[in-house]
Amino acid sequence: MTKEEFLVTPYTVEGNINYEKLIKKFGTEPIDNILLNRIKKHTGELHFMLKRKIFFCHRDLNWLLNKYENGEKFYIYTGRGPSGKMHLGHLLPFLFTKWLQDKFNCKTIIQITDDEKYLFNNKKLEEYTKQGLENIKDIIAVGLNPKLTEIMIDTYNSKTLYNNAIHFAKRLTISTIKSAFGFNDSYNIGQYFYTSFQAVPAILESVRQGKNIPCLIPLGVDQDPHFRLARDICPKLGYYKPAIIHSRFLPPLQGIEGKMSSSKEETAIFTTDDKETVRKKVMKYAFSGGRKTLEEHRKYGGNPEIDVSYQYLYQLLEPNDKKIKEIHEEYKSGNLLSGELKQIMVKKANEFLEKHQKARRKAEEKIEKFLIKD
Ligand code: TYM
């Protein structure tokens, strides 16, 4: 892969992602200021992830807002594949989902795909289901409202999912799946079938209510290919295409290329990491945009665009616009050193995690309230 190349699918994220090119490649639309103002009209304020274009592109958001303005309320759908512990990147779409839920007061469906992780990885199915229950604590901990939120675990809700998935499966050919995901003949047939499972919650509310209900899916952009296929099929089944809002990736600690991995401990900060672990990981691994020597740094300044600590603050940990601007300026001018920037990031990450872990402990008793029965 050359410096210019990159690959984004739900199963492989590689290279230095150029998000503008990705918009063209995927055929999504950029989120512009006109659209942001339109959202703001309904929400009163904009989430910092919108203002900063962390959520950077979409499909059919204007259509969704047309419907909303005409009195058709939408629901939200998002999900998690429980391959392991959750890291800060996984939390990003859920934090934004919580904001959307509050602002639009909408019903939210969350899918936990233990079956997917079993089909694509090597552990026993039960281990993924168990991991799913652990991940649910993180998802609840972002503050989702139990009255508005339903969590489906694929193996617990297989009847509902299967009975709807077959309608997608019937219209998805092997060659379509191959070209969307890069699979070959050695992939198992469950992997080929899986997209039809992930598609179901995008129509589920409409199926249940017997009339079309618009759906909005916030996700990391790697998940888009599943819904590109699902969106083609929805109208054939008589349903609306879901609207989608896509976020960029919180980078791995080692640098801005690719996506963090839950299988490599040192590439990510996990939601359950303690303060000392966070400090050590950041100090040791977080890629720095600083200069080689102190003298050069003071003279030429650092590069916040490639500095991982800055990116974590910008994308997730420092919502205050004035403060993030100050950090940007100080770092660029060379007043703020890389080590100092790392310390700011460690402090913010640990404050965030302390709050999250407290809510996570409390979430344990609440799980039942969120799970739905088949
Ligand atoms: P999963 O578990 O890989 O990821 C869960 C969500 O987190 C996003 N994500 C990231 N976002 C920002 N920075 C990162 N470094 C990062 N890594 C992951 C993912 O894009 C995703 O939104 N098959 C799905 C589960 C699923 C789903 C859905 C996701 C089922 N239905 C509907 C989104 C919408 C999966 O394995 O996600």
Boltz pocket constraint, residues with backbone or C-beta under 6 A from the ligand:
constraints:
  - pocket:
      binder: B
      contacts: [[A, 10], [A, 77], [A, 78], [A, 79], [A, 80], [A, 81], [A, 82], [A, 83], [A, 89], [A, 90], [A, 91], [A, 92], [A, 93], [A, 111], [A, 112], [A, 113], [A, 116], [A, 198], [A, 217], [A, 218], [A, 219], [A, 220], [A, 221], [A, 222], [A, 223], [A, 247], [A, 248], [A, 249], [A, 250], [A, 251], [A, 259], [A, 260]]
      max_distance: 6.0
